[in-house]
Amino acid sequence: MCTAGSEADGMAQQAYMTETADGGSGPERPGSRLRRLLHRMLAPWRNDSGIWRRGAVLTALALLLALVMLLHAHVPNTVGNLGSLTETFLPWLGVFVPVLLLLGLWRKSAITLIAVLLPAIVWLNLFGGLLTDKSGGGGELMVATHNVNADNPDPVGTARAVAGSGADILALEEIPASKVSVYERALAPTYKYHAVEGTVGLWSKYPMTGVQAVDIKLGWKRAMRATVTTPEGPVAVYVAHMPSVRVKLKAGFTARQRDTSADALGEAVADETLSRVILLGDLNGTMNDRSLNGVTSQLRSTQGAAGSGFGFSWPAAFPMARIDQIMVKGVEPESSWTLPRTGSDHLPVAARVNLDTPS
């Protein structure tokens, strides 16, 4: 009886092993399931002779996208400032990469999937560095800037919010004449020193001298300069609000006045005698915009050097571009970030910098 039982158990075990080996219902390793899943997914591609012929249009679009990102500096500005418009929203061109990838999978086009690698590589080369957190923990001086919006329904709350950030130096832009005293009263408990020139103002915990308007060829005051005497020494601080740009149906991206003002601001910075310079303001343009070369060629972006992410600041409801800038020369950026939303249509931006650098 025992022998018969053993033989029966052996036959059952052999049947079980045979069934499992043949792909039956017995337990199987996770690797086997993955291979079978991949086999099912790739089977239609292996049996499809048209995978190298389909997707010509998608492939062309992928190549065009790569070329636009790679050669954006050569997109002409002669028609509607198309080049500046492209550069303002250049990071967003990367959104089309996964779209083309999904369309390539849907069309079962191998050549499209290969072509999509090109814009992906170009985008990562341009903006991959912004995906990492480069911020440090130091910085003797904290600075901030905010376009408060002339139609801000809560100027007092906005002033208190940015003052509460802890900034040692604070720049405000687009201050209407009727609200200057409102901001002055709200910021007085935090900042002992301040000056306002036209629609821009500078508040500081440290003494300010040499305050003067900077002519940016507008006919009214929207830029200023002051020497701020910090514990680490004097710093030239510029505040600027470049003219607005518009996207018009017939004129395209109109930015001629902004470009003229940017050149004038660049000349003022070039003539600066102090070695330490901080520029705060709404430049109505990104660091990629060639029309700001007069400024960006001389100064470093704190966001690019020590920020985390893109630091988009406008529009506040759904930020798509960083047109509010903190830029420096002769000082070392340590960290850079956006502050919480206020009653403005812009987000405030802030940075910490080290002044103890060779001058």
C-alpha positions in Angstrom: 0.0 0.0 0.0 2.8 2.4 0.8 4.5 1.7 -2.5 1.4 2.3 -4.5 0.8 5.6 -2.6 4.4 6.7 -3.3 4.1 5.9 -7.0 0.8 7.9 -7.1 2.4 10.9 -5.4 5.4 10.7 -7.8 3.1 10.6 -10.9 1.1 13.6 -9.6 4.2 15.6 -9.0 5.6 14.8 -12.5 2.2 15.8 -14.0 2.3 19.1 -12.1 5.9 19.9 -13.2 5.0 19.0 -16.8 2.0 21.2 -16.7 3.9 24.1 -15.3 6.7 23.8 -17.8 4.2 23.8 -20.6 2.8 27.1 -19.4 -0.1 25.7 -17.4 -1.7 27.1 -14.4 1.1 26.4 -11.9 3.2 29.1 -10.2 5.7 31.0 -12.5 8.4 33.4 -11.9 7.8 37.2 -12.3 10.5 37.3 -15.0 8.5 34.8 -17.1 5.4 36.9 -16.9 7.3 40.0 -17.9 8.8 38.2 -21.0 5.3 37.0 -22.0 3.9 40.5 -21.6 6.6 42.0 -23.8 6.2 39.2 -26.3 2.5 40.1 -26.6 3.2 43.8 -26.9 5.9 43.5 -29.5 4.3 40.7 -31.5 2.2 43.2 -33.7 5.4 45.2 -34.4 7.5 42.1 -35.4 4.8 40.9 -37.8 4.2 44.4 -39.3 6.3 45.1 -42.3 5.2 48.8 -42.5 6.7 50.0 -39.2 9.6 51.6 -41.1 7.3 53.2 -43.7 4.6 54.8 -41.6 4.9 58.1 -39.7 6.6 60.3 -42.2 4.7 63.4 -41.1 5.3 62.7 -37.4 9.0 62.1 -38.1 9.2 65.4 -39.9 7.6 67.2 -37.0 10.1 65.6 -34.6 13.0 66.8 -36.7 11.5 70.3 -37.0 11.0 70.5 -33.3 14.7 69.5 -32.7 15.9 72.1 -35.2 13.8 74.9 -33.7 15.1 74.2 -30.2 18.7 73.7 -31.4 18.7 76.8 -33.7 16.3 79.1 -31.8 18.8 81.9 -31.9 18.5 81.9 -35.7 14.7 82.2 -35.8 14.3 85.7 -37.3 12.9 88.6 -35.4 12.1 90.6 -38.5 8.5 89.3 -38.6 6.6 89.9 -35.5 9.6 89.3 -33.2 9.0 85.6 -33.8 12.4 84.7 -32.5 11.8 86.4 -29.1 8.4 84.8 -28.8 9.9 81.4 -29.4 12.6 82.0 -26.9 10.2 83.3 -24.2 8.3 80.0 -24.2 11.2 77.8 -25.3 11.1 75.3 -22.4 7.5 74.5 -23.2 8.5 73.1 -26.6 9.5 70.0 -24.6 5.8 69.2 -24.1 5.6 68.1 -27.7 8.2 65.4 -27.1 5.9 63.0 -25.2 3.0 63.9 -27.5 5.0 62.8 -30.6 6.2 59.7 -28.7 2.6 58.7 -28.0 1.5 59.4 -31.6 4.5 57.3 -32.8 3.4 54.4 -30.7 -0.2 54.7 -31.9 0.9 54.8 -35.5 3.3 51.9 -34.9 6.1 53.9 -36.5 9.6 52.8 -35.6 11.2 55.7 -37.5 9.1 58.3 -35.5 10.2 56.7 -32.2 13.8 57.0 -33.2 13.4 60.6 -34.5 11.7 61.7 -31.2 15.0 61.0 -29.5 16.5 64.1 -31.2 14.3 66.8 -29.7 14.4 64.9 -26.3 18.2 65.1 -26.3 18.3 68.8 -27.4 15.7 69.7 -24.7 17.7 67.9 -22.0 20.9 69.7 -23.2 19.2 73.1 -22.9 17.2 72.7 -19.8 18.2 69.4 -18.1 20.4 71.4 -15.6 17.3 73.2 -14.4 15.7 69.9 -13.3 18.2 69.5 -10.5 18.3 71.4 -7.2 21.4 73.6 -7.2 20.4 75.6 -4.1 22.8 75.8 -1.1 22.2 76.6 2.5 24.3 79.7 2.8 24.0 83.3 1.7 24.6 86.4 3.8 22.1 88.6 1.9 18.6 87.8 0.9 17.0 89.9 -1.9 13.5 89.8 -3.4 11.6 91.5 -6.2 7.9 91.7 -7.0 5.8 93.3 -9.7 2.9 94.2 -7.4 0.5 95.0 -10.3 -1.0 98.5 -10.4 -4.5 97.0 -10.1 -3.6 94.9 -7.0 -6.7 94.7 -4.8 -4.7 94.1 -1.6 -1.5 96.3 -1.6 -1.2 96.1 2.2 -1.4 92.3 2.2 1.0 92.1 -0.7 3.5 94.4 1.1 3.3 92.4 4.3 3.7 89.1 2.5 6.9 90.0 0.8 8.3 91.8 3.8 7.6 88.6 5.8 9.8 86.6 3.5 12.8 87.9 5.4 14.4 89.7 2.5 17.1 92.2 3.4 16.6 94.1 0.2 13.2 94.3 -1.6 12.4 95.8 -5.0 8.8 96.5 -6.1 7.7 97.4 -9.6 4.5 98.8 -11.1 3.6 100.9 -8.0 0.9 103.4 -8.9 1.4 106.9 -7.6 -1.8 106.7 -5.6 -0.5 103.6 -3.7 3.1 104.7 -3.0 2.2 105.9 0.5 0.3 102.6 1.2 3.4 100.5 0.4 5.6 102.9 2.4 3.5 102.6 5.5 3.1 98.8 5.2 6.9 98.3 4.8 8.1 100.9 7.3 8.2 98.5 10.3 10.6 96.1 8.4 12.7 98.4 6.3 14.4 101.5 7.7 15.6 102.8 4.3 13.7 103.2 1.1 13.5 105.2 -2.1 10.9 105.4 -4.9 11.6 106.6 -8.5 8.5 106.7 -10.6 6.8 103.3 -10.5 9.7 101.4 -9.0 10.9 101.3 -5.4 13.7 99.9 -3.3 13.4 99.0 0.4 16.5 98.0 2.5 17.5 97.1 6.0 20.8 98.7 5.3 21.7 102.3 4.4 21.2 103.5 0.8 23.1 106.3 -0.9 23.5 107.4 -4.5 19.8 106.9 -5.3 19.0 108.0 -8.8 16.7 107.2 -11.7 18.1 105.2 -14.6 17.1 106.4 -18.1 15.7 103.4 -20.1 14.4 105.6 -22.9 10.8 105.6 -21.9 10.1 109.2 -21.1 9.1 108.3 -17.5 10.8 106.6 -14.6 10.7 102.8 -14.5 14.3 102.0 -13.4 16.6 103.2 -10.6 19.9 102.5 -9.0 21.2 102.8 -5.4 24.3 101.9 -3.4 23.4 99.7 -0.5 26.0 99.5 2.3 25.8 96.0 3.7 27.9 94.6 6.5 30.0 92.9 3.8 30.5 96.2 1.8 28.7 98.3 -0.8 26.6 96.8 -3.5 25.1 98.5 -6.5 21.4 97.6 -6.7 19.4 98.2 -9.8 15.6 98.0 -10.0 13.9 97.9 -13.4 10.6 97.3 -15.0 10.9 96.8 -18.8 8.0 97.9 -21.0 5.3 95.2 -21.5 5.3 93.1 -24.6 2.2 92.1 -26.5 1.2 89.3 -28.9 -1.0 90.9 -31.5 -2.9 89.2 -34.3 -1.5 91.4 -37.1 1.8 92.5 -35.5 3.0 89.3 -33.8 5.1 89.6 -30.7 5.6 93.4 -30.3 8.6 94.2 -28.2 10.5 97.0 -29.8 10.2 99.4 -26.9 11.2 96.7 -24.4 14.2 95.9 -26.5 15.3 99.6 -26.6 14.9 99.9 -22.8 16.8 96.6 -22.3 19.8 98.0 -24.3 19.7 101.2 -22.3 19.7 99.3 -19.0 22.6 97.2 -20.3 24.6 100.3 -21.0 23.9 101.6 -17.4 25.1 98.3 -15.9 28.2 98.4 -18.2 29.1 101.8 -16.8 28.7 100.8 -13.2 31.8 101.5 -11.1 31.1 99.1 -8.2 32.2 95.5 -8.7 29.2 94.0 -6.9 26.0 94.4 -8.8 22.5 93.1 -8.2 19.6 93.6 -10.7 16.1 93.1 -9.5 13.0 93.5 -11.6 10.4 92.6 -14.1 12.3 92.4 -17.4 9.3 91.2 -19.4 11.6 88.6 -21.0 13.4 85.4 -20.1 17.1 84.6 -20.0 16.7 82.9 -23.4 15.4 86.0 -25.1 18.1 87.4 -27.3 16.7 90.9 -27.1 17.9 91.0 -23.4 21.5 90.2 -24.4 22.7 93.7 -23.4 21.8 92.7 -19.8 22.1 88.9 -19.7 25.5 88.9 -21.2 26.9 90.8 -18.2 25.0 89.3 -15.3 24.2 85.8 -14.0 20.7 84.6 -13.2 20.4 83.4 -9.6 17.7 80.9 -10.7 20.0 79.4 -13.4 23.0 79.3 -11.1 21.4 78.3 -7.8 17.7 77.6 -8.2 15.6 74.5 -8.3 13.4 74.1 -11.4 12.5 76.8 -13.8 11.2 79.3 -11.3 8.4 80.5 -13.5 6.8 83.7 -12.2 4.1 84.8 -14.6 1.2 84.6 -14.8 0.7 83.8 -11.1 -2.4 81.7 -11.7 -0.5 79.3 -14.0 3.2 80.4 -14.3 4.6 79.7 -17.8 7.7 82.0 -18.0 10.2 83.6 -15.7 10.1 87.2 -16.7 10.8 88.5 -13.1 14.6 88.3 -12.7 17.3 88.5 -10.0 20.7 88.8 -11.7 24.1 89.4 -10.2 27.7 90.2 -10.9 30.6 90.0 -8.5 28.5 88.1 -5.9 27.8 84.4 -5.6 24.3 83.0 -5.8 23.5 80.4 -3.1 19.8 79.8 -3.7 16.9 81.1 -5.7 13.1 80.5 -5.5 9.6 81.9 -6.0 7.6 83.1 -3.1 3.9 82.4 -2.5 1.2 84.2 -4.6 0.0 87.6 -3.5 -2.7 89.8 -5.0 -0.6 90.4 -8.0 -0.6 88.6 -11.4 3.2 87.9 -10.9 4.8 85.7 -8.3 7.5 87.3 -6.1 11.0 85.9 -6.6 13.8 85.7 -4.1 17.4 84.7 -3.8 20.2 84.4 -1.3 23.7 85.5 -2.3 27.2 85.6 -0.8 29.0 88.9 -0.9 32.3 87.7 0.5 33.8 87.1 -2.9 36.9 88.6 -4.5 36.1 92.0 -5.9 
